[in-house]
Amino acid sequence: MRLQLSSPAADRITAAVERWLVPLVPVALVSLSGVADVFCSVLGILFLVRAVVQRSVAWLYRPWVTSFLILWIYLCLRSIVAARPLESLGEAAILLRYPVFAVAVSQILRNEADRERLATVTACSVLFLSADAILQYCVGYDIGGQPQLGGVRLTGPFGRPRVGITIAWLFLPPLLALVQRRQWLWATALGCTSVLAIVLSGERMALVTLGLDVVGLLVLLPQWRRPILAVVGAGAALLILVIAVKPVIYQREVASTLQIATRFDQSPYGVIWNSDFAIASEYPIFGVGMKNYRYVCPDPSFGPLFPVPNFPRCSTHPHNYYVEWLIAGGIPAFVAFVVAMGLLLRDLLVHGDRRNLLFAGLVATILMRLWPLAPTTSFFLSWSAIPLFLMIGWALSCLPDKRSGGQQAVAPGIQSAR
């Protein structure tokens, strides 16, 4: 069996499957996000099978991977004594697919041509999603017949108001890749449609994400500050134009955002966060277990479900990555996650070439996703986690071999950069 699994023919087939599955991930993310989870899992399984067959485990000793592995083992053990152990263990067990997916992507994309292909496919995918959202705004329905939500929120093909944040998570690296290639027409088309779709989407955090992207790029690309600020000015002009055409956008995107920022404790997010901190204080050491937050939160000991100013204090998740880790696994999980992401960022910032625009866009996107002082989706949802770990694997593939996770478990046909 080992000879068959490691035969040249099997390796070539596996390599071909992997090299085409990776570009299909962003296609699935903008259409059928559940399929993206299937692709992520298949890529992770193929990588693990090859690692076992070739007895290649050096990738496990990358500091950020080791930290995440420790976190995963702890969460699985912690689940045994959770209020709902089966749900907690099930969620914890499948969590490992995300970092394994990132490591697999980092190896599959060692060839620059594969990175360029992924940038092109991602650009086309984001362009499609942005155009679909704009179409939904103009005619009331997207290309698949999905209607707007409440007349002010766009859904795109998802049926839920997350089209804006999905675009915000994906558009920057392919945009900068197009700029680096000097494909100005396509870069302009992608940038303008993405920003317009985000503005029209009615999603406050998607618009805030654009601001975080700008801050990240100004730090990472000081030599590009003038062009970046010029683009920011053009984006602000576009926002003003949209507000002039549809004033309700101002109320939704700007006024309500400022109100939340200035009176956060009395906002829906502030009420949820206050409840989150109460739960974390009650279970500081080991948390409540994975996916158990929704069952613990309604406990009357944490207060009425609709406190002043009458916003619900419970949701399906805590609305912040770091608080979510703290509640799920207590201080050990929180510390392990922070350490893992810190070690990852250290590798990227110390060993990566920030003069490369694509790499800078990837790092800026990762930094934006890990910004701690923001309301977020759940970290454990596949449509949220896969874009993040895709960017992580993509960024790691740009590093020198010794800093990206090594050449272990790489099938023939996947060229390693030297």
C-alpha positions as CSV (number, residue, x, y, z in Angstrom):
1,M,0.0,0.0,0.0
2,R,2.8,2.4,0.8
3,L,4.4,1.8,-2.6
4,Q,1.1,2.5,-4.3
5,L,0.5,5.7,-2.4
6,S,4.0,7.0,-3.0
7,S,4.2,5.8,-6.6
8,P,5.2,8.5,-9.2
9,A,1.8,8.2,-11.0
10,A,-0.1,8.7,-7.7
11,D,2.1,11.6,-6.8
12,R,1.5,13.3,-10.1
13,I,-2.2,12.8,-9.9
14,T,-2.3,14.1,-6.3
15,A,-0.2,17.1,-7.3
16,A,-2.5,18.0,-10.2
17,V,-5.6,17.7,-8.0
18,E,-4.1,19.9,-5.3
19,R,-2.9,22.6,-7.7
20,W,-6.4,22.9,-9.1
21,L,-8.3,22.6,-5.9
22,V,-6.5,25.6,-4.3
23,P,-7.7,28.1,-7.0
24,L,-11.2,26.6,-6.7
25,V,-11.4,27.6,-3.1
26,P,-12.0,31.4,-3.8
27,V,-14.5,30.4,-6.5
28,A,-16.4,28.4,-4.0
29,L,-16.2,31.1,-1.3
30,V,-18.0,33.6,-3.5
31,S,-20.7,31.1,-4.6
32,L,-21.1,28.0,-2.5
33,S,-19.1,28.4,0.7
34,G,-20.0,24.9,1.9
35,V,-18.1,23.5,-1.1
36,A,-15.1,25.6,-0.1
37,D,-15.1,23.7,3.2
38,V,-15.1,20.4,1.3
39,F,-12.1,21.6,-0.8
40,C,-10.3,22.8,2.4
41,S,-10.8,19.4,4.0
42,V,-9.8,17.4,0.9
43,L,-6.6,19.4,0.6
44,G,-5.8,18.9,4.3
45,I,-6.4,15.1,4.1
46,L,-4.3,14.8,1.0
47,F,-1.5,16.7,2.7
48,L,-1.7,14.6,5.8
49,V,-1.7,11.3,3.9
50,R,1.4,12.3,2.0
51,A,3.1,13.4,5.2
52,V,2.4,10.0,6.8
53,V,3.5,8.1,3.8
54,Q,6.7,10.1,3.4
55,R,7.1,10.2,7.2
56,S,7.5,14.0,6.9
57,V,6.7,15.7,10.1
58,A,9.1,18.7,10.1
59,W,6.2,21.0,9.3
60,L,4.8,20.2,12.8
61,Y,7.8,21.9,14.4
62,R,7.1,25.3,12.9
63,P,6.4,27.3,16.1
64,W,3.0,28.7,15.1
65,V,1.9,25.2,14.0
66,T,3.1,23.6,17.2
67,S,1.3,26.2,19.2
68,F,-1.9,25.6,17.3
69,L,-1.5,21.8,17.7
70,I,-1.2,22.3,21.4
71,L,-4.3,24.4,21.4
72,W,-6.2,21.8,19.4
73,I,-5.2,19.0,21.8
74,Y,-6.2,21.0,24.8
75,L,-9.6,21.9,23.3
76,C,-10.3,18.3,22.6
77,L,-9.4,17.3,26.1
78,R,-11.4,20.2,27.5
79,S,-14.5,19.1,25.6
80,I,-14.7,15.9,27.7
81,V,-16.0,17.9,30.7
82,A,-18.0,20.5,28.7
83,A,-21.7,20.9,29.4
84,R,-22.4,19.4,26.0
85,P,-19.3,17.3,25.4
86,L,-20.2,15.8,22.1
87,E,-20.9,19.1,20.5
88,S,-17.8,20.6,22.0
89,L,-15.6,17.7,20.9
90,G,-17.0,17.6,17.4
91,E,-16.3,21.3,16.9
92,A,-12.8,21.0,18.5
93,A,-11.8,17.9,16.4
94,I,-12.5,19.5,13.0
95,L,-10.7,22.7,14.0
96,L,-7.4,21.3,13.0
97,R,-8.4,21.3,9.3
98,Y,-7.7,25.1,9.1
99,P,-4.0,25.2,10.0
100,V,-3.4,22.0,8.1
101,F,-5.1,23.6,5.1
102,A,-2.8,26.7,5.5
103,V,0.3,24.5,5.6
104,A,-0.9,22.6,2.5
105,V,-1.5,25.7,0.6
106,S,1.9,27.1,1.5
107,Q,3.5,24.1,-0.1
108,I,1.3,23.8,-3.1
109,L,1.9,27.5,-4.0
110,R,5.7,27.3,-3.9
111,N,5.8,27.8,-7.6
112,E,5.3,31.5,-8.5
113,A,3.1,30.5,-11.5
114,D,0.7,28.8,-9.1
115,R,0.5,32.0,-6.9
116,E,-0.1,34.1,-10.0
117,R,-2.9,31.7,-11.1
118,L,-4.5,31.9,-7.6
119,A,-4.3,35.8,-7.8
120,T,-6.0,35.8,-11.2
121,V,-8.8,33.4,-10.1
122,T,-9.4,35.3,-6.9
123,A,-9.6,38.6,-8.8
124,C,-12.2,37.1,-11.1
125,S,-14.1,35.6,-8.2
126,V,-14.2,38.9,-6.3
127,L,-15.1,40.8,-9.5
128,F,-18.0,38.5,-10.0
129,L,-19.2,38.8,-6.4
130,S,-18.9,42.6,-6.5
131,A,-20.8,42.8,-9.7
132,D,-23.5,40.5,-8.4
133,A,-23.9,42.7,-5.3
134,I,-24.1,45.9,-7.4
135,L,-26.7,44.2,-9.6
136,Q,-28.8,43.3,-6.5
137,Y,-28.6,46.9,-5.4
138,C,-29.8,48.2,-8.8
139,V,-32.6,45.8,-9.6
140,G,-33.4,44.3,-6.2
141,Y,-32.3,40.8,-7.0
142,D,-28.9,39.2,-7.6
143,I,-28.1,36.9,-10.5
144,G,-29.5,33.9,-8.7
145,G,-32.7,35.6,-7.7
146,Q,-31.7,36.5,-4.1
147,P,-33.6,39.6,-2.9
148,Q,-32.2,42.5,-0.9
149,L,-32.6,42.2,2.9
150,G,-34.8,44.9,4.3
151,G,-34.1,47.3,1.4
152,V,-30.8,48.4,2.7
153,R,-28.7,45.2,3.2
154,L,-27.2,43.2,0.3
155,T,-26.8,39.5,0.4
156,G,-25.3,38.6,-3.0
157,P,-25.7,34.8,-3.6
158,F,-25.5,33.9,0.1
159,G,-29.0,34.8,1.2
160,R,-27.5,36.5,4.3
161,P,-25.9,39.9,4.6
162,R,-22.3,38.9,4.3
163,V,-21.4,39.8,0.8
164,G,-19.6,43.0,1.8
165,I,-17.3,41.4,4.4
166,T,-16.5,38.5,2.1
167,I,-15.3,41.0,-0.6
168,A,-13.4,42.9,2.0
169,W,-11.6,39.7,3.1
170,L,-10.6,38.7,-0.4
171,F,-10.1,41.6,-2.7
172,L,-6.8,43.3,-1.5
173,P,-4.2,40.6,-2.5
174,P,-5.4,40.1,-6.0
175,L,-5.8,43.9,-6.4
176,L,-2.2,44.5,-5.5
177,A,-1.1,41.6,-7.7
178,L,-2.7,43.3,-10.6
179,V,-1.0,46.6,-9.7
180,Q,2.3,44.7,-9.5
181,R,1.7,43.3,-13.0
182,R,0.8,46.9,-14.1
183,Q,-2.6,45.7,-15.4
184,W,-4.1,49.0,-14.6
185,L,-7.4,48.5,-16.3
186,W,-8.2,45.3,-14.5
187,A,-6.9,46.7,-11.2
188,T,-9.1,49.8,-11.5
189,A,-12.1,47.6,-12.4
190,L,-11.5,45.3,-9.4
191,G,-10.8,48.1,-6.9
192,C,-13.8,50.3,-7.9
193,T,-16.3,47.5,-8.1
194,S,-15.1,46.0,-4.8
195,V,-15.3,49.3,-2.9
196,L,-18.6,50.2,-4.4
197,A,-20.1,46.8,-3.5
198,I,-18.8,47.2,0.1
199,V,-20.3,50.6,0.4
200,L,-23.6,49.5,-1.0
201,S,-23.7,46.3,1.0
202,G,-24.9,48.1,4.2
203,E,-22.3,46.2,6.3
204,R,-20.6,48.5,8.8
205,M,-17.7,46.2,9.5
206,A,-16.9,45.7,5.8
207,L,-16.5,49.5,5.5
208,V,-14.3,49.6,8.7
209,T,-12.3,46.8,7.2
210,L,-11.3,49.0,4.3
211,G,-9.9,51.5,6.8
212,L,-7.9,48.8,8.6
213,D,-6.5,47.7,5.2
214,V,-5.4,51.2,4.5
215,V,-3.6,51.5,7.9
216,G,-1.9,48.1,7.3
217,L,-0.7,49.2,3.8
218,L,0.6,52.5,5.1
219,V,2.7,50.6,7.6
220,L,3.9,47.9,5.3
221,L,4.4,50.0,2.2
222,P,5.8,53.4,3.3
223,Q,7.2,53.9,-0.2
224,W,3.6,53.7,-1.6
225,R,2.0,56.1,0.8
226,R,1.2,58.8,-1.7
227,P,-0.6,56.4,-4.2
228,I,-2.4,54.8,-1.2
229,L,-3.6,58.1,0.1
230,A,-4.7,59.1,-3.4
231,V,-6.7,55.9,-3.7
232,V,-8.2,56.6,-0.3
233,G,-9.3,60.1,-1.5
234,A,-10.9,58.5,-4.6
235,G,-12.7,56.0,-2.3
236,A,-13.9,58.8,0.0
237,A,-15.2,60.7,-3.1
238,L,-17.1,57.5,-4.2
239,L,-18.6,57.1,-0.7
240,I,-19.8,60.8,-0.8
241,L,-21.3,60.3,-4.2
242,V,-23.2,57.1,-3.1
243,I,-24.4,58.9,0.0
244,A,-25.7,61.8,-2.1
245,V,-27.6,59.4,-4.3
246,K,-29.0,57.3,-1.4
247,P,-28.8,59.1,2.0
248,V,-29.9,56.0,3.9
249,I,-26.4,54.6,3.2
250,Y,-25.0,57.5,5.3
251,Q,-27.3,56.5,8.2
252,R,-26.4,52.9,8.0
253,E,-22.7,53.0,7.1
254,V,-21.5,56.3,8.7
255,A,-23.8,57.7,11.3
256,S,-24.6,54.4,13.0
257,T,-20.9,53.4,13.0
258,L,-20.0,56.6,14.7
259,Q,-22.8,56.2,17.2
260,I,-21.6,52.7,18.1
261,A,-18.0,53.9,18.4
262,T,-18.9,56.7,20.7
263,R,-21.5,54.9,22.8
264,F,-20.2,51.3,22.5
265,D,-21.5,50.1,25.8
266,Q,-25.0,51.0,24.8
267,S,-24.8,49.4,21.4
268,P,-25.9,45.9,20.4
269,Y,-22.2,44.8,20.3
270,G,-21.5,46.5,23.6
271,V,-24.4,44.7,25.3
272,I,-23.1,41.3,24.0
273,W,-19.5,42.0,25.0
274,N,-20.6,42.9,28.5
275,S,-22.4,39.6,28.8
276,D,-19.3,37.9,27.2
277,F,-17.0,39.3,29.9
278,A,-19.4,38.2,32.6
279,I,-19.3,34.6,31.3
280,A,-15.5,34.8,30.9
281,S,-15.2,36.0,34.5
282,E,-17.3,33.1,35.7
283,Y,-15.3,30.5,33.7
284,P,-11.8,32.1,33.5
285,I,-9.6,29.0,33.7
286,F,-11.1,26.4,31.3
287,G,-14.0,28.3,29.7
288,V,-17.3,26.6,28.8
289,G,-16.2,24.4,25.9
290,M,-16.4,24.7,22.2
291,K,-19.9,25.6,20.8
292,N,-21.3,25.8,24.4
293,Y,-21.5,29.6,24.6
294,R,-25.0,29.6,23.1
295,Y,-26.2,27.3,25.9
296,V,-24.4,29.0,28.8
297,C,-25.2,32.6,27.9
298,P,-29.0,32.6,28.6
299,D,-28.3,31.6,32.2
300,P,-30.3,34.2,34.3
301,S,-27.3,34.6,36.6
302,F,-25.7,36.7,33.8
303,G,-28.6,39.1,33.8
304,P,-31.8,39.6,31.8
305,L,-31.8,38.6,28.2
306,F,-32.8,42.1,27.1
307,P,-31.0,44.6,29.4
308,V,-31.1,48.3,29.0
309,P,-31.2,49.6,26.2
310,N,-33.3,46.6,25.3
311,F,-30.7,44.9,23.0
312,P,-30.3,41.1,23.3
313,R,-27.2,40.2,25.3
314,C,-26.9,36.7,23.8
315,S,-26.1,35.6,20.3
316,T,-24.8,32.4,18.6
317,H,-21.2,33.6,19.2
318,P,-19.4,36.3,21.3
319,H,-18.7,38.6,18.3
320,N,-15.0,38.8,18.9
321,Y,-12.3,36.3,18.0
322,Y,-10.3,36.7,21.2
323,V,-13.3,36.7,23.6
324,E,-14.6,33.7,21.7
325,W,-11.3,31.8,22.4
326,L,-11.4,33.0,26.1
327,I,-14.9,31.7,26.6
328,A,-14.5,28.5,24.7
329,G,-11.3,27.3,26.3
330,G,-10.4,29.8,29.1
331,I,-7.0,31.4,29.6
332,P,-5.0,28.5,28.2
333,A,-6.9,28.6,24.8
334,F,-6.7,32.4,24.7
335,V,-2.9,32.5,25.3
336,A,-2.2,29.6,22.9
337,F,-4.2,31.4,20.1
338,V,-2.4,34.7,20.7
339,V,1.0,33.0,20.8
340,A,0.3,31.0,17.6
341,M,-0.8,34.1,15.7
342,G,2.0,36.1,17.1
343,L,4.6,33.5,15.9
344,L,2.9,33.4,12.5
345,L,3.1,37.2,12.1
346,R,6.7,37.2,13.3
347,D,7.6,34.8,10.5
348,L,5.8,36.8,7.9
349,L,7.1,40.3,9.0
350,V,10.6,39.2,9.7
351,H,11.3,36.9,6.7
352,G,8.9,38.1,4.0
353,D,9.6,40.6,1.3
354,R,7.3,43.5,1.9
355,R,8.4,45.2,-1.3
356,N,6.3,42.5,-3.1
357,L,2.9,44.0,-3.4
358,L,1.0,40.7,-3.4
359,F,2.8,39.7,-0.2
360,A,2.1,43.0,1.4
361,G,-1.6,42.7,0.6
362,L,-1.7,39.2,2.1
363,V,-0.1,40.4,5.3
364,A,-2.3,43.5,5.5
365,T,-5.3,41.2,5.1
366,I,-4.1,38.9,7.9
367,L,-3.4,41.8,10.2
368,M,-6.8,43.2,9.5
369,R,-8.5,39.9,10.3
370,L,-6.6,39.6,13.6
371,W,-7.3,43.2,14.8
372,P,-8.6,42.6,18.3
373,L,-10.8,45.7,18.9
374,A,-13.6,44.9,16.5
375,P,-16.9,43.0,16.4
376,T,-16.4,39.9,14.3
377,T,-18.1,36.8,13.0
378,S,-17.4,33.5,14.8
379,F,-13.8,32.3,14.2
380,F,-15.0,28.7,13.8
381,L,-17.4,29.3,10.9
382,S,-16.0,27.9,7.7
383,W,-16.9,30.8,5.6
384,S,-15.0,33.0,8.0
385,A,-12.0,30.8,8.8
386,I,-11.2,29.6,5.3
387,P,-10.5,33.0,3.8
388,L,-8.2,33.8,6.7
389,F,-6.2,30.5,6.5
390,L,-6.1,30.7,2.7
391,M,-4.4,34.1,3.1
392,I,-2.1,32.6,5.7
393,G,-1.0,29.7,3.5
394,W,-0.7,32.0,0.5
395,A,1.5,34.4,2.4
396,L,3.7,31.6,3.8
397,S,4.3,30.3,0.3
398,C,6.0,33.6,-0.5
399,L,8.7,33.0,2.2
400,P,12.0,31.4,1.8
401,D,11.7,27.6,2.1
402,K,13.2,27.3,5.6
403,R,10.7,29.9,7.0
404,S,7.5,28.7,5.2
405,G,7.4,25.3,6.7
406,G,10.0,23.5,4.7
407,Q,9.7,21.3,1.6
408,Q,8.3,18.3,3.4
409,A,5.3,16.4,2.0
410,V,5.5,18.1,-1.3
411,A,4.5,16.0,-4.3
412,P,6.5,15.9,-7.5
413,G,5.2,18.5,-9.8
414,I,5.0,21.1,-7.1
415,Q,8.1,23.2,-7.5
416,S,9.9,24.6,-4.5
417,A,11.3,28.1,-4.8
418,R,15.0,28.4,-4.0
